[in-house]
């Protein structure tokens, strides 16, 4: 079995069954690395982001390449697992979804929903899209670039997201980081939507994908809004089918939100299993090494 698949499975298992290890994911050092040069005043251009993000990514790639040459690649495998686990999350998705689904207190639920996906200016995101956007940013984007570029790819996505959220950086650098993150997320969002179509209702996802692009000027757009649309449509379809099978009426209020959150998380896990199954096929075919 390929070391790539082993690294993915080990990082996923560690994150799911030992969520307390998430406390080890601390990015304070990288935030200080981003902010220190700007505070010193010796650069503030958009191109400075290339150094801030590119240098750690380059060093990670070189170190991984060196480690894979020793002891049959075992040090490289351990390093890859550690980097992937470090870039995963950082919060546990299952715990955050359950925290948002459990409380009856509206304020507690809203706080838990904000931890999943903060509401931007304007309309508050729906429950299902919060789960899928969180899964895209915590799991699938990191995983895709890990598969394509190794540990350096996983770190590249996470640093782009951290730089975008770093308020001490100049506006130009944060805008460049946001554009980089959008570029890195775009293929992951489409592959996640494709997996959602496979594990859910294909026609529903395809219709949502087409409708969103028709309203936003066609294809392509560096925006994951189509994934939000597909997620909400898929969850709504799943809930209707479940209620029809159970001969029950759809719950109202907070119960409906909790059901949508749990159903969305179930779909996310099914998408992850589909990704891993496809990766296993590529490994067996010899396309991943």
ABEGO torsion letter per residue (X at the ends): XBAAAAAAAAAAAAAAABAAAAAABBAAAAAAAAAAAAAAGABABAAAAAAAAAAAAAAAAAAAAAAAABGGGAAAAAAAAAAAAAABOABBAAAAAAAAAABABAAAAAAAAAAABBBBBEBBBBAAAAAAAAAAAAAAAAAAAAAAAEAAAAAAAAAAAAAAABAABBAAAAAAAAAAAAAAAAAAAAAAAAAAAAABBAAAAAAAAAAAAAAAGEOBBBBAAAAAAAAAAAAAAAAAAAAAAAGBBBBBEAAAAAAAAAAAAAAAAAAAAAAAAAAAAAAAAGABX
